[in-house]
Amino acid sequence: MTIKFGTDGWRAVISDEFTFANVRHVAQAIAEVLLENAAGAAAAPLVVVGFDTRFLSDRYAIAVSEVLAGNGLRVALARADAPTPAVSYAIPQMQAVGGVMITASHNPPRYNGIKLKSRHGGSAATADTDRVEARLAANLAAGRAPALLPLEDAQAQGLVDRFDPFPAYADHLRTLIDFDVIGRAGLSVVVDAMYGTGRGYLCNLLRAAGARALEIRGEMNPGFNGIHPEPIARYLGPLMELTPTGGHHLGLATDGDADRIGAVGPTGRFIDPHCIMTLALRYLVEERGLTGAVIKTVSTTQMLNRLAARYGLPLHETPVGFNHIGDLMLAGDMLIGGEESGGISIKGHIPEGDGVLMGLLMAEMVAYYGKSPEQMLADVMAEVGAFEYARHDFHVKPFDKKTLVAQLVARAPAQLAGLALASINTRDGVKYLMSDDSWLLIRPSGTEPVLRVYAEAHTLETVNALLEEGSRLANGARA
């Protein structure tokens, strides 16, 4: 068994590699690392454990809790499925040494996974996940079985307590979102939970703010009704059809564990995370008067670069994965950080992408301006230029990433889609930046056997041309 933590945890197919036996072995390695990190603590360290709506996630969370308790750790175990950001917020709020979230996030229903969280609530440092992998390998090689304390016994001994993460999390979000602005606008919002853990959370918070909120796909369905719980246009048909009807001002969608956001305007247009983050940056600076660094991954829009330059704000570009953004959030003064996939956070929040938070911020922006997302986008693009974006994913057999990158750099053309190549960076895959701020990125996924090809340009025609050239370059490099 070879278990590796990717950009945001370990994910595997349920009943194939993601089994109770393997989960317990991983939990044992996590327990040992957390105990080392908390060496010298006066009391038994506390660990927060949460889970999503996937098949057996609640049982896997119990199995993890039993192993943590068997190692003498105290555990705060969520009473029901909850968003990753709500569970993550509970970690610093409860002064825990870390957390474990059972989820495969936006992955297909056959997957489950483990996200390891730091004491700050963000993703665990790579050094810690490397240590977990090393401990796991050593334990398996030595034939050591995980320590285990059955749940009832652990509860009787005070080592495991069940808790509800919603109240403290909701109170915190009220410090970041102006509920009064939302309430005065009389908004009508459709919320698509995509059968994930955002169910109840975002809808109830919008109602608490005074909005009319209608939730769809909020029932428990561990198979996600056959869809990938990823808030992209391909999987948001019901939301895109419903939002333009009935006088709704906004549609919002969260992924399987609610750390990602997608939106739909009243025309039925999908509002992707590039646009959400751009609108949020403009609003936070121009209306709230906030400052700080802008952090984005290599796969995220150049609109942020142009706005940051306009506002005189520092901008950092990272590899894909919110863990890289989280590291910079902890290191300095950050205003907003996010990635193309919809994980976004803002100043004052934990270093974690949060679809619930960003859904509320979208509602606040629509309420404040009295404009649709489509109108707000037209305004910002009139300032920074029009941008279009698309991504193609290709399922592939395993390949060597270093070889791919070397080939793509060596074969870099002088032009792509008729645009002059300005620079290349290999921060994560290979990104070709053109002279007009258009770009093409080719990179392997960190969580799936997938090769991703991304493009952004000023017209959809150019985007499609860049994607075609990207596919050709990628296939040639793997040949």
C-alpha positions in Angstrom: 0.0 0.0 0.0 1.4 3.4 -1.0 -0.5 6.4 0.3 0.5 9.8 -0.7 -1.0 13.2 0.3 -1.6 15.5 -2.7 -2.3 19.2 -2.8 -5.2 18.8 -0.3 -5.0 15.4 1.4 -5.2 11.8 0.5 -8.0 10.6 -1.8 -8.7 7.1 -3.1 -11.6 4.9 -4.4 -13.9 3.6 -1.6 -13.5 -0.2 -1.0 -10.4 -0.3 -3.2 -7.7 1.6 -1.4 -9.9 3.7 0.8 -10.8 1.0 3.3 -11.4 1.0 7.1 -8.1 -0.8 7.6 -6.2 1.7 5.6 -8.0 4.7 7.2 -7.1 3.4 10.6 -3.4 3.0 9.6 -3.4 6.6 8.3 -5.1 7.8 11.5 -2.4 6.1 13.6 0.3 7.9 11.6 -1.5 11.2 12.0 -1.9 10.6 15.8 1.8 10.0 16.2 2.7 13.2 14.3 0.2 15.3 16.2 1.5 13.9 19.5 5.1 14.8 18.5 3.9 18.3 17.5 2.3 18.7 20.9 5.1 17.3 23.0 5.3 18.9 26.4 1.6 20.0 26.5 0.1 20.1 29.9 -3.0 18.2 28.9 -4.0 15.7 26.3 -4.0 17.5 23.0 -7.4 18.0 21.2 -8.1 17.1 17.6 -11.2 18.1 15.6 -12.8 15.5 13.3 -15.4 16.2 10.7 -16.9 14.4 7.7 -18.9 15.0 4.5 -22.0 13.4 3.0 -20.2 10.6 1.1 -20.8 6.9 1.5 -19.6 5.8 5.0 -17.9 9.1 5.7 -19.5 9.2 9.2 -18.3 5.7 9.9 -14.8 6.6 8.7 -14.8 9.6 11.0 -15.6 7.4 13.9 -12.8 5.0 13.0 -10.4 7.9 12.9 -11.6 9.2 16.2 -11.3 5.7 17.8 -7.6 5.5 16.7 -6.9 9.1 17.9 -8.5 8.3 21.3 -6.6 5.0 21.4 -3.4 7.1 21.3 -4.5 9.3 24.2 -5.7 12.3 22.1 -8.9 14.1 22.9 -11.3 14.3 20.0 -14.1 16.8 19.1 -16.2 14.8 16.6 -18.8 16.6 14.6 -22.4 15.4 15.3 -23.4 15.5 11.6 -21.8 16.2 8.2 -20.4 19.7 8.1 -18.5 21.9 5.7 -14.7 21.7 5.7 -14.4 25.4 6.5 -16.7 25.1 9.5 -14.8 22.1 10.9 -11.5 23.9 10.1 -12.6 27.1 11.9 -13.4 25.0 15.0 -9.7 24.0 15.2 -8.3 27.4 16.3 -11.6 28.3 18.0 -11.3 25.3 20.3 -7.5 25.6 20.5 -6.9 22.1 19.0 -3.6 20.9 17.7 -5.0 20.0 14.3 -8.0 18.4 12.6 -9.0 15.6 10.3 -11.8 16.0 7.7 -13.2 12.9 6.0 -14.0 14.1 2.4 -13.0 13.8 -1.2 -14.3 17.3 -1.8 -15.3 17.7 -5.4 -14.1 14.3 -6.6 -16.5 11.8 -8.2 -18.8 9.8 -5.7 -16.6 6.7 -5.8 -13.8 8.5 -4.0 -13.3 9.4 -0.4 -10.4 11.0 1.4 -8.7 12.5 4.4 -7.8 16.2 4.7 -5.3 16.9 7.5 -5.6 20.3 9.0 -3.1 22.4 11.0 -3.7 24.2 14.3 -4.4 27.3 12.3 -7.3 25.6 10.5 -5.6 25.5 7.1 -4.1 22.6 5.3 -1.3 20.8 7.2 2.2 21.7 6.1 3.9 19.5 3.5 6.5 18.7 6.1 3.8 17.2 8.4 2.1 15.2 5.6 5.6 13.9 4.6 6.0 12.8 8.2 2.6 11.1 8.2 3.6 9.2 5.1 6.9 8.1 6.6 5.2 7.0 9.9 2.7 5.1 7.9 5.3 3.3 5.9 7.3 2.5 9.0 4.3 1.1 10.9 3.3 -1.1 8.0 6.8 -2.4 7.5 7.0 -3.3 11.2 3.5 -4.9 11.2 2.3 -2.5 13.9 -1.5 -2.4 14.3 -3.2 0.9 15.1 -4.1 1.6 18.7 -7.9 1.6 19.1 -10.4 2.7 21.7 -14.0 1.9 20.8 -16.2 5.0 20.5 -18.5 4.2 23.5 -15.5 3.6 25.7 -13.7 6.8 24.4 -16.9 8.8 25.1 -17.2 7.3 28.6 -13.6 8.2 29.4 -14.1 11.8 28.1 -11.7 11.4 25.2 -14.4 11.8 22.5 -17.1 14.5 22.6 -19.6 15.2 19.8 -20.1 18.9 18.9 -22.0 21.1 16.5 -19.6 23.4 14.5 -22.3 25.7 13.2 -23.0 28.2 16.0 -19.4 29.4 16.5 -18.7 29.3 12.7 -21.9 31.4 12.0 -21.0 33.9 14.7 -17.6 34.3 13.1 -19.0 34.8 9.6 -21.2 37.6 10.9 -17.9 39.5 11.7 -16.9 39.2 8.0 -20.2 39.7 6.2 -22.6 42.7 6.6 -25.9 40.9 7.2 -27.8 44.2 7.4 -26.8 45.1 3.8 -28.2 41.7 2.6 -31.3 42.1 4.7 -32.3 45.5 3.4 -32.0 44.5 -0.2 -34.8 42.0 -0.2 -32.7 39.4 -2.1 -34.0 36.2 -3.5 -31.3 33.6 -3.7 -31.3 30.0 -5.0 -28.7 27.8 -3.2 -27.5 24.6 -4.8 -25.9 22.4 -2.1 -25.0 19.7 -4.7 -25.9 17.1 -2.1 -22.8 18.2 -0.1 -22.1 19.6 3.3 -23.2 23.1 2.4 -26.7 21.9 2.8 -28.5 24.0 5.4 -25.5 26.1 6.2 -25.5 28.7 3.4 -29.3 28.7 3.0 -29.9 29.2 6.7 -27.3 32.0 7.0 -28.9 33.8 4.1 -32.3 33.5 5.7 -30.8 34.8 9.0 -29.6 37.8 7.1 -33.1 38.5 5.9 -32.9 37.1 2.3 -35.4 34.7 0.7 -33.4 31.6 0.1 -34.5 28.4 -1.8 -32.3 25.4 -1.4 -32.1 22.7 -4.1 -30.2 19.3 -4.0 -29.9 19.6 -0.2 -31.1 16.1 0.6 -28.7 13.3 1.7 -27.5 11.5 -1.3 -24.1 9.8 -0.8 -23.8 9.1 -4.6 -24.5 12.8 -5.4 -27.2 11.6 -7.8 -24.5 10.6 -10.2 -22.9 14.0 -10.6 -19.5 15.3 -9.6 -20.2 17.7 -6.7 -18.1 20.4 -8.3 -19.7 23.9 -8.8 -18.8 24.3 -12.4 -21.3 25.0 -15.3 -21.2 21.4 -16.4 -22.8 20.2 -13.2 -25.1 23.2 -12.4 -27.9 22.7 -14.9 -30.7 22.8 -12.3 -29.3 26.0 -10.8 -28.8 27.7 -14.2 -32.4 26.8 -15.2 -34.0 27.8 -11.9 -32.2 31.1 -11.1 -33.7 33.1 -14.1 -37.2 32.1 -13.0 -39.2 33.6 -10.1 -37.4 36.9 -9.8 -34.3 35.4 -8.2 -31.3 37.8 -7.9 -28.6 35.2 -7.5 -27.8 31.5 -7.6 -25.0 30.1 -5.4 -23.5 26.6 -5.4 -21.0 24.9 -3.1 -19.1 21.7 -3.7 -19.1 18.4 -1.8 -17.4 19.8 1.3 -18.4 23.4 0.7 -14.9 24.9 0.5 -15.6 26.0 -3.1 -18.0 28.4 -4.6 -19.8 28.9 -8.0 -22.5 31.4 -8.9 -25.2 32.0 -11.4 -26.7 35.4 -12.4 -30.4 36.1 -13.1 -29.8 35.6 -16.8 -28.7 32.0 -16.1 -25.0 32.9 -16.8 -22.5 30.9 -14.8 -20.2 33.2 -12.8 -16.9 31.3 -12.4 -14.5 31.7 -9.5 -12.2 34.0 -11.5 -15.0 36.5 -11.8 -16.2 36.0 -8.2 -12.7 36.7 -6.9 -12.2 39.7 -9.1 -15.6 41.2 -8.0 -14.7 40.5 -4.4 -11.3 42.2 -4.7 -12.9 45.3 -6.2 -15.6 45.4 -3.6 -13.3 44.9 -0.6 -10.9 47.7 -1.7 -13.3 50.2 -3.2 -16.3 49.9 -0.8 -14.8 48.6 2.4 -11.4 50.4 2.1 -9.4 47.3 2.9 -5.8 46.7 1.8 -3.4 43.7 1.8 -1.8 41.3 -0.6 -3.6 39.5 -3.4 -2.7 35.8 -3.6 -3.7 33.6 -6.6 -2.6 30.3 -8.1 -1.0 30.0 -11.5 -4.4 28.9 -13.0 -6.3 32.0 -11.9 -7.3 35.1 -13.8 -5.0 38.0 -14.9 -7.9 40.3 -14.0 -6.5 40.1 -10.5 -3.1 41.2 -11.6 -4.5 44.2 -13.4 -6.7 45.2 -10.4 -3.8 44.7 -7.9 -1.6 46.9 -10.0 -4.3 49.6 -10.1 -4.7 49.5 -6.3 -1.0 49.3 -5.6 -1.3 46.0 -3.9 1.3 43.3 -3.9 0.4 40.1 -5.8 1.7 36.6 -5.3 1.3 33.7 -7.6 1.5 30.2 -6.2 1.3 26.6 -7.4 -2.3 25.1 -7.4 -3.5 24.1 -4.0 -5.0 26.2 -1.2 -2.2 25.0 1.1 0.2 27.3 -0.8 -2.2 30.2 -0.4 -2.7 29.4 3.3 1.0 29.5 3.9 1.2 33.1 2.6 -2.0 34.1 4.5 -0.2 33.1 7.7 3.0 34.8 6.7 1.8 38.3 6.1 -1.1 40.8 5.5 -3.4 39.2 3.0 -6.6 40.8 1.6 -7.8 37.9 -0.6 -6.5 34.6 -1.7 -8.0 32.1 -4.1 -7.8 29.7 -6.9 -9.5 28.9 -10.2 -11.3 25.9 -8.6 -13.4 28.1 -6.3 -11.5 28.0 -3.0 -11.3 31.6 -1.8 -10.7 33.3 1.5 -10.5 36.9 2.7 -8.8 38.9 5.4 -9.9 38.0 8.9 -10.8 34.4 8.1 -8.9 31.1 8.5 -6.3 30.1 5.8 -8.9 27.9 4.1 -11.1 28.2 1.0 -14.7 28.8 2.1 -17.7 28.5 -0.3 -20.2 29.5 2.4 -18.3 32.7 3.2 -17.9 33.6 -0.4 -21.5 32.8 -1.2 -22.5 35.3 1.5 -20.0 37.9 0.2 -21.5 37.5 -3.3 -25.0 38.2 -1.8 -23.6 41.2 0.0 -22.1 42.6 -3.2 -25.3 42.1 -5.2 -27.3 43.8 -2.3 -24.9 46.7 -1.9 -24.7 47.6 -5.6 -28.3 46.8 -6.4 -26.9 45.1 -9.6 -26.8 41.6 -11.0 -23.5 39.7 -11.1 -23.6 40.2 -14.9 -23.9 43.9 -14.5 -21.1 44.0 -12.0 -18.9 42.0 -14.3 -19.6 44.4 -17.2 -18.5 47.2 -14.9 -15.2 45.6 -13.8 -14.3 44.4 -17.3 -14.9 47.9 -18.6 -12.0 48.9 -16.3 -9.6 46.0 -16.7 -10.5 44.5 -20.1 -12.7 41.6 -21.1 -11.5 38.1 -20.3 -12.8 34.7 -21.1 -11.7 31.4 -19.6 -12.0 27.6 -20.1 -10.4 24.4 -19.0 -10.2 20.9 -20.5 -9.4 17.8 -18.4 -8.0 14.7 -19.9 -7.9 11.3 -18.1 -4.4 9.9 -18.6 -2.2 7.0 -17.6 0.6 7.8 -15.1 3.5 9.8 -16.5 6.6 11.6 -15.3 5.8 15.3 -14.5 9.4 16.5 -14.7 9.8 15.0 -18.2 6.5 16.6 -19.3 7.6 20.0 -18.1 11.0 19.7 -19.7 9.5 18.8 -23.0 6.9 21.6 -22.9 9.6 24.2 -22.2 11.9 22.8 -24.8 9.1 22.8 -27.5 7.7 26.2 -26.6 6.6 28.0 -29.7 7.3 31.7 -30.4 3.5 32.2 -30.8 0.3 30.6 -29.6 -3.0 31.3 -31.2 -1.3 34.1 -33.1 -0.1 35.8 -29.9 3.5 36.5 -29.1 4.9 34.5 -26.2 6.1 36.8 -23.5 7.3 34.4 -20.7 7.1 30.9 -19.4 6.9 29.8 -15.8 7.1 26.3 -14.4 5.8 27.0 -10.9 3.2 24.3 -11.4 3.2 22.6 -14.8 4.0 25.0 -17.6 2.3 28.3 -18.1 2.8 30.3 -21.3 2.0 34.0 -20.8 1.3 36.0 -23.9 2.0 39.7 -24.6 -1.6 40.7 -24.0 -2.0 38.9 -20.7 -3.6 35.9 -22.4 -2.2 32.6 -21.1 -2.2 28.8 -21.5 -1.4 26.4 -18.6 -0.7 22.7 -18.9 -0.5 20.8 -15.6 -1.3 17.4 -14.0 -3.9 17.3 -11.2 -2.6 16.8 -7.7 -5.6 14.7 -6.7 -6.7 12.7 -9.8 -5.2 10.9 -12.8 -6.0 13.9 -14.9 -4.0 16.3 -17.1 -5.5 19.8 -17.1 -5.2 22.4 -19.9 -6.3 25.9 -19.0 -6.6 29.1 -21.0 -7.6 32.7 -20.6 -7.8 35.3 -23.3 -9.8 38.4 -24.3 -12.2 36.4 -26.6 -13.7 33.0 -26.4 -12.4 32.3 -29.9 -8.8 32.8 -28.7 -9.4 30.7 -25.6 -10.6 27.8 -27.8 -7.6 28.2 -30.1 -5.2 28.2 -27.0 -6.9 25.1 -25.7 -6.4 23.3 -29.0 -2.8 24.2 -29.1 -2.4 23.2 -25.5 -3.9 19.8 -26.2 -1.5 19.4 -29.1 1.5 20.4 -27.0 0.5 18.1 -24.1 0.0 15.1 -26.4 3.3 15.7 -28.1 5.2 16.0 -24.8 3.8 12.7 -23.6 4.4 10.9 -26.8 
